[in-house]
Amino acid sequence: EVKEQKREAARKELDQAMRRSQSGHALERALQVAADAGLPVDEQEPARRALAMIAARSESARSELRASVRANSPRRIREALQQAAKHGVNKEEIAAATETL
């Protein structure tokens, strides 16, 4: 009974995290709660895929930010900074790129 309550709470947390998460932190936490509660892997899979997509977008934004800095194009850097912030690139990387403007 208690175990099933924990699983249900984990399901709810995963669902909420998938609907609101942009950076992936809430999703990572929810996946950890789900694993700790013993939620079956197949129920965790949609959240894992969503987390992978968030990570890919973040890495793509990070890569574009580095390329724009190398190209030394202020307009391109500003656009890349907006995308980087939107997709959860860390503040240190954003700050370093901002300094080049």
TIKE-473251 format. One record per atom (N, C-alpha, C): x, z, y. Coordinates in steps of 0.02 Angstrom, whole numbers, padded with zeros to 5 digits, always signed. Layout:
N
XZY;...
# end
This chain:
101
+00042+00000-00061;+00000+00000+00000;+00043+00000+00063;+00091+00046+00067;+00135+00050+00125;+00178-00013+00129;+00201-00036+00071;+00242-00096+00069;+00204-00157+00095;+00140-00163+00077;+00100-00219+00100;+00086-00213+00175;+00079-00152+00201;+00070-00143+00273;+00132-00166+00311;+00191-00150+00283;+00253-00172+00314;+00258-00248+00314;+00238-00278+00259;+00241-00351+00255;+00193-00383+00305;+00133-00354+00311;+00085-00381+00359;+00110-00375+00430;+00141-00318+00446;+00170-00309+00512;+00226-00359+00524;+00265-00372+00473;+00320-00421+00478;+00291-00491+00490;+00238-00508+00454;+00205-00573+00464;+00182-00582+00536;+00151-00529+00563;+00126-00532+00632;+00184-00540+00681;+00238-00502+00670;+00295-00506+00715;+00327-00576+00712;+00332-00604+00653;+00358-00673+00646;+00315-00722+00684;+00250-00716+00675;+00204-00762+00708;+00210-00757+00784;+00212-00697+00810;+00218-00687+00882;+00285-00714+00907;+00338-00701+00871;+00405-00724+00891;+00408-00800+00892;+00376-00832+00844;+00378-00905+00843;+00340-00935+00902;+00288-00901+00925;+00248-00927+00980;+00282-00917+01048;+00323-00865+01055;+00349-00850+01121;+00424-00859+01129;+00459-00870+01075;+00532-00870+01078;+00562-00936+01102;+00604-00932+01153;+00642-00989+01176;+00716-00982+01158;+00741-00922+01163;+00813-00911+01151;+00828-00894+01078;+00779-00873+01042;+00789-00858+00971;+00802-00785+00955;+00814-00744+01006;+00829-00673+00992;+00771-00638+00958;+00711-00648+00984;+00652-00616+00954;+00640-00642+00884;+00654-00706+00873;+00646-00736+00807;+00696-00706+00758;+00758-00697+00780;+00808-00666+00736;+00788-00596+00716;+00764-00557+00765;+00741-00489+00751;+00683-00490+00702;+00635-00534+00714;+00576-00538+00671;+00595-00558+00600;+00643-00603+00593;+00666-00623+00527;+00700-00564+00491;+00737-00524+00528;+00769-00465+00498;+00716-00415+00474;+00665-00404+00516;+00610-00360+00497;+00576-00387+00434;+00565-00452+00433;+00532-00484+00376;+00573-00475+00312;+00638-00485+00318;+00681-00477+00260;+00681-00404+00236;+00686-00358+00284;+00685-00286+00267;+00619-00265+00234;+00564-00297+00255;+00499-00281+00227;+00487-00315+00160;+00533-00358+00140;+00525-00392+00076;+00477-00451+00079;+00467-00480+00138;+00423-00537+00144;+00454-00596+00106;+00415-00631+00066;+00442-00686+00026;+00477-00739+00070;+00530-00767+00044;+00570-00816+00081;+00528-00875+00104;+00482-00897+00063;+00441-00955+00083;+00398-00940+00145;+00380-00877+00155;+00342-00859+00215;+00388-00854+00276;+00452-00844+00265;+00500-00841+00320;+00525-00910+00340;+00516-00959+00298;+00546-01025+00308;+00526-01059+00374;+00462-01059+00395;+00446-01090+00460;+00485-01059+00518;+00493-00994+00516;+00530-00960+00569;+00604-00978+00566;+00630-00985+00506;+00701-01006+00499;+00711-01076+00526;+00664-01120+00512;+00669-01189+00539;+00665-01188+00615;+00619-01148+00642;+00612-01143+00715;+00677-01117+00746;+00707-01067+00714;+00770-01040+00739;+00826-01092+00736;+00827-01132+00684;+00877-01185+00679;+00868-01237+00734;+00805-01253+00750;+00792-01301+00803;+00814-01273+00871;+00801-01209+00882;+00822-01177+00944;+00898-01179+00950;+00931-01164+00895;+01005-01164+00895;+01032-01234+00908;+01000-01284+00880;+01022-01354+00890;+01013-01374+00964;+00956-01356+00994;+00945-01372+01065;+00996-01336+01109;+01010-01274+01092;+01058-01235+01130;+01127-01267+01125;+01147-01287+01065;+01212-01317+01056;+01216-01384+01092;+01162-01422+01091;+01160-01486+01126;+01167-01475+01201;+01132-01426+01228;+01137-01410+01299;+01207-01386+01317;+01237-01346+01273;+01305-01322+01284;+01354-01381+01285;+01346-01427+01239;+01389-01485+01235;+01383-01529+01297;+01321-01539+01320;+01310-01579+01380;+01340-01545+01441;+01336-01479+01443;+01365-01441+01498;+01441-01452+01500;+01473-01446+01443;+01546-01457+01440;+01564-01528+01460;+01526-01577+01436;+01539-01647+01453;+01530-01660+01527;+01479-01630+01557;+01467-01640+01629;+01523-01610+01671;+01550-01554+01648;+01606-01523+01685;+01667-01567+01679;+01680-01593+01619;+01737-01639+01610;+01729-01701+01653;+01668-01726+01659;+01656-01786+01700;+01659-01770+01775;+01657-01707+01791;+01660-01684+01861;+01607-01717+01905;+01546-01720+01878;+01490-01749+01915;+01442-01694+01936;+01441-01677+02001;+01398-01622+02024;+01325-01630+02003;+01298-01690+02010;+01228-01701+01992;+01218-01689+01917;+01262-01716+01877;+01257-01707+01805;+01266-01633+01785;+01311-01599+01820;+01322-01528+01806;+01259-01488+01821;+01227-01502+01879;+01166-01466+01897;+01111-01477+01845;+01103-01539+01823;+01053-01554+01772;+01069-01517+01707;+01133-01519+01689;+01154-01485+01627;+01145-01410+01632;+01156-01382+01691;+01146-01310+01701;+01073-01291+01691;+01028-01332+01716;+00957-01318+01707;+00939-01319+01633;+00963-01368+01597;+00949-01372+01525;+00981-01314+01488;+01042-01297+01508;+01077-01242+01474;+01039-01176+01482;+01016-01163+01543;+00978-01102+01555;+00913-01102+01515;+00881-01160+01513;+00817-01166+01477;+00825-01155+01402;+00882-01175+01375;+00892-01172+01303;+00937-01115+01280;+00947-01066+01322;+00979-01004+01300;+01055-01006+01295;+01089-01050+01331;+01162-01049+01332;+01182-00984+01368;+01236-00952+01344;+01253-00887+01371;+01276-00890+01444;+01268-00835+01478;+01280-00831+01550;+01352-00846+01569;+01400-00827+01527;+01470-00840+01542;+01485-00914+01546;+01458-00952+01499;+01468-01025+01500;+01435-01057+01560;+01375-01033+01577;+01340-01058+01636;+01379-01042+01700;+01404-00981+01704;+01443-00959+01762;+01506-01002+01770;+01540-01015+01716;+01601-01055+01719;+01586-01126+01744;+01531-01155+01721;+01513-01222+01744;+01491-01221+01817;+01458-01168+01838;+01435-01162+01907;+01494-01160+01955;+01549-01128+01933;+01609-01124+01975;+01637-01193+01991;+01627-01241+01947;+01655-01307+01958;+01617-01345+02012;+01557-01323+02028;+01519-01355+02082;+01549-01334+02147;
# end
